[in-house]
Amino acid sequence: MLMLCLSVAEARDVYRWVAPDGTVHYADEPRPGSDRITLPEWVPPKIIRPMAPLTPRRADKPKPVAYEQLAITRPAPEENIHDNQGIVEVTVKLDPELVTAKGHRIQLLLDGKVRGAPSPAVGQSLEGVDRGEHTVAAQVLDRNDQVLITSTPVVFYLKHYSPLFYPPRSDIAPPPTPESTPPKYYTTRPDQAKRAPIPPIPPIPPPPDSTAVKRADHLPYRPYKPPPPPGSGTP
């Protein structure tokens, strides 16, 4: 059968006959009692190249946002802030703008330590700041609390108002009150410390009876005579 297949390219006619013992024979030449078989035209098989192994397609990772600038615009460097409650307003400038869709937030640092919770707002407040010199900085965090950019620290000074330097002003008049109520003290600032209440003055006791006072006995009056100069005394 293999020999016949190899010869198909040269001759398309094959002859078949059956021997007396019942075996079937094929030949390319006719023989007595053989049958002619016409073979179809041979078509060479197509070469199938092996396919390359499939590799899983990698998903394109989103590119991280690159912030170019983060700066503290308020307070200004070396600024003196007066607030008795220790509240400091902080404003930051970010370029490009904060990408809140990706969970980015701004975290404030006071004296190098985290202060408050991160927020997407560019303007925040620090509360409970002690009087004295402090530094404030800001960071941009992603949704995994990873730091993307940090600003340069800014130095500021927190000071308190003194009620001695801010007396009541005439242009800020208190509301009218009945004469029966005692007057109230008003300051020029709502965060100024209140004045301590003035204790009542005790009444002055009456003078004692003049007859009950003992007068001390005095010596008779003697005029003053200067002492004589030295050496002028009588023996």
Phi, psi and omega per residue, in radians:
M1 nan -0.640 3.116
L2 -1.186 -0.682 3.121
M3 -1.134 -0.662 3.124
L4 -1.158 -0.699 3.126
C5 -1.120 -0.622 3.139
L6 -1.237 -0.486 -3.103
S7 -1.585 0.001 -3.108
V8 -1.159 -0.543 -3.115
A9 -1.131 -0.490 -3.098
E10 -1.642 -0.659 -3.129
A11 -2.372 2.266 -3.095
R12 -1.638 -0.101 3.137
D13 -1.763 2.309 3.123
V14 -2.244 2.518 -3.115
Y15 -1.969 2.427 -3.079
R16 -2.201 2.393 3.038
W17 -2.572 2.864 -3.100
V18 -2.022 2.211 3.136
A19 -1.292 2.862 3.120
P20 -1.031 -0.476 3.132
D21 -1.441 0.049 3.088
G22 1.645 -0.020 3.130
T23 -1.400 2.575 -3.104
V24 -1.736 2.334 -3.131
H25 -2.187 2.609 3.094
Y26 -2.202 2.461 3.118
A27 -2.630 2.767 3.124
D28 -1.601 0.042 3.087
E29 -2.107 2.504 -3.133
P30 -1.231 2.575 3.099
R31 -2.366 2.811 -3.136
P32 -1.078 2.295 3.124
G33 1.392 0.159 -3.140
S34 -1.555 2.703 3.087
D35 -1.877 2.441 -3.129
R36 -1.537 2.290 3.130
I37 -2.131 2.176 3.116
T38 -1.657 2.110 3.141
L39 -1.581 2.567 3.075
P40 -1.218 2.803 -3.141
E41 -1.111 2.352 -3.086
W42 -1.387 2.268 3.114
V43 -1.948 2.141 -3.134
P44 -1.101 2.464 -3.138
P45 -1.201 2.650 3.092
K46 -1.393 2.435 3.117
I47 -1.438 2.089 3.134
I48 -1.712 1.990 3.139
R49 -1.398 2.491 3.137
P50 -1.171 2.439 -3.141
M51 -1.323 2.535 3.085
A52 -1.222 2.558 3.138
P53 -1.112 2.393 -3.133
L54 -1.298 2.311 3.094
T55 -1.899 2.410 3.134
P56 -1.108 2.403 -3.135
R57 -1.343 2.218 -3.137
R58 -1.446 2.342 3.102
A59 -1.293 2.387 3.133
D60 -1.190 2.118 3.120
K61 -1.314 2.421 3.109
P62 -1.167 2.387 -3.137
K63 -1.260 2.342 3.130
P64 -1.188 2.586 3.129
V65 -1.320 2.237 -3.131
A66 -1.761 1.901 3.078
Y67 -1.481 2.296 -3.084
E68 -1.582 -0.541 -3.053
Q69 -2.551 2.401 3.009
L70 -2.500 2.034 -3.046
A71 -2.436 2.665 3.060
I72 -1.563 2.077 3.109
T73 -1.722 -0.344 3.092
R74 -2.590 2.182 0.102
P75 -1.313 2.812 3.092
A76 -1.343 2.761 3.104
P77 -1.027 2.356 3.120
E78 1.073 0.497 -3.125
E79 -1.455 2.488 3.060
N80 -1.680 2.100 -3.116
I81 -1.952 2.220 3.126
H82 -1.857 2.004 3.105
D83 -2.799 2.111 -3.100
N84 -1.335 -0.349 3.133
Q85 -1.615 -0.019 3.098
G86 1.275 0.586 3.126
I87 -1.779 2.203 -3.123
V88 -2.165 2.155 3.096
E89 -1.477 2.272 -3.105
V90 -2.148 2.302 3.093
T91 -2.231 2.371 -3.122
V92 -2.053 2.737 3.062
K93 -2.096 2.212 -3.040
L94 -2.216 2.343 3.125
D95 -2.361 2.061 -0.062
P96 -1.256 -3.095 -3.088
E97 -1.131 2.771 -3.101
L98 -1.150 2.277 3.138
V99 -1.577 1.561 -3.134
T100 -1.277 -0.366 -3.140
A101 -1.147 -0.432 3.120
K102 -1.717 0.218 3.086
G103 1.392 0.380 3.126
H104 -1.368 2.458 -3.116
R105 -2.430 2.896 -3.127
I106 -1.948 2.258 3.128
Q107 -2.014 2.273 3.106
L108 -1.616 2.541 3.096
L109 -2.142 2.225 3.081
L110 -1.968 2.048 -3.100
D111 0.988 0.664 3.089
G112 1.402 0.072 -3.122
K113 -2.070 2.570 -3.141
V114 -1.122 2.301 -3.121
R115 -2.267 2.039 3.137
G116 1.415 -3.115 -3.128
A117 -1.673 2.587 3.100
P118 -1.129 2.565 -3.076
S119 -2.501 2.604 3.084
P120 -1.338 -0.075 -3.105
A121 -1.384 2.445 3.101
V122 -1.416 -0.226 3.070
G123 -2.066 2.094 -3.104
Q124 -2.346 3.020 -3.108
S125 -2.212 2.467 2.997
L126 -1.793 2.249 -3.103
E127 -2.024 2.646 3.112
G128 1.229 0.540 3.125
V129 -1.402 2.295 -3.139
D130 -1.310 2.785 3.119
R131 -1.247 2.427 3.113
G132 2.328 -2.837 -3.109
E133 -1.550 2.377 -3.119
H134 -2.500 2.868 3.011
T135 -2.179 2.488 3.116
V136 -2.255 2.431 3.107
A137 -2.480 2.974 -3.113
A138 -2.390 2.648 3.082
Q139 -2.341 2.646 3.027
V140 -1.852 2.143 -3.125
L141 -1.940 2.559 3.036
D142 -1.566 -2.993 -3.087
R143 -1.180 -0.312 3.095
N144 -1.728 0.255 3.140
D145 1.081 0.512 3.037
Q146 -1.574 2.369 -3.089
V147 -1.328 2.166 3.112
L148 -1.675 -0.634 3.129
I149 -2.783 2.599 -3.137
T150 -2.243 2.408 -3.137
S151 -1.497 2.947 3.063
T152 -1.377 2.318 -3.133
P153 -1.097 2.564 3.115
V154 -2.072 2.312 -3.130
V155 -1.602 2.350 3.056
F156 -2.495 2.892 -3.102
Y157 -2.185 2.221 3.112
L158 -1.775 2.231 -3.135
K159 -2.237 2.792 -3.125
H160 -1.911 2.574 3.034
Y161 -1.332 2.582 3.050
S162 -1.934 2.298 3.123
P163 -1.130 -0.289 3.131
L164 -1.220 -0.508 -3.099
F165 -1.654 -0.021 -3.132
Y166 -2.293 1.338 3.104
P167 -1.238 2.901 3.097
P168 -1.038 2.441 -3.117
R169 -1.737 2.625 -3.114
S170 -1.304 -0.449 -3.116
D171 -1.385 -0.176 3.068
I172 -1.944 1.495 -3.065
A173 -1.491 2.453 3.090
P174 -1.265 2.725 3.101
P175 -1.124 2.659 -3.121
P176 -1.133 2.391 3.133
T177 -2.204 2.657 3.085
P178 -1.083 2.708 -3.133
E179 -1.194 -0.356 -3.110
S180 -1.294 -0.422 -3.121
T181 -1.513 2.525 3.131
P182 -1.214 2.680 3.136
P183 -1.157 2.606 3.114
K184 -1.857 2.716 3.137
Y185 -1.736 2.291 -3.136
Y186 -2.107 2.462 3.132
T187 -1.953 2.944 -3.131
T188 -1.429 -0.235 -3.119
R189 -2.288 2.477 3.126
P190 -1.218 -0.417 -3.120
D191 -1.623 0.134 -3.141
Q192 -1.321 2.503 -3.110
A193 -1.127 2.468 3.136
K194 -1.338 2.600 3.130
R195 -1.327 2.562 3.116
A196 -1.247 2.518 3.127
P197 -1.149 2.497 -3.130
I198 -1.491 2.155 -3.139
P199 -1.197 2.625 3.136
P200 -1.167 2.556 -3.134
I201 -1.442 2.191 -3.130
P202 -1.169 2.577 -3.131
P203 -1.177 2.604 3.138
I204 -1.383 2.200 -3.128
P205 -1.173 2.638 3.134
P206 -1.204 2.686 -3.135
P207 -1.158 2.571 3.136
P208 -1.191 2.851 -3.133
D209 -1.142 2.341 -3.082
S210 -1.177 -0.451 -3.118
T211 -1.308 -0.385 -3.110
A212 -1.505 -0.067 -3.113
V213 -1.582 2.266 3.084
K214 -1.521 2.282 3.098
R215 -1.720 2.375 -3.128
A216 -1.280 2.542 3.105
D217 -1.294 2.276 -3.114
H218 -1.867 2.596 3.047
L219 -1.262 2.703 3.100
P220 -1.104 2.698 -3.088
Y221 -1.236 2.331 3.084
R222 -2.258 2.246 3.131
P223 -1.221 2.681 -3.100
Y224 -1.452 2.294 3.081
K225 -2.114 2.209 3.116
P226 -1.184 2.607 3.118
P227 -1.213 2.641 3.135
P228 -1.213 2.641 3.125
P229 -1.114 2.699 -3.125
P230 -1.131 2.467 3.128
G231 1.523 -0.111 -3.141
S232 -1.784 0.164 -3.100
G233 -1.366 2.694 3.108
T234 -1.472 2.507 3.097
P235 -1.126 nan nan
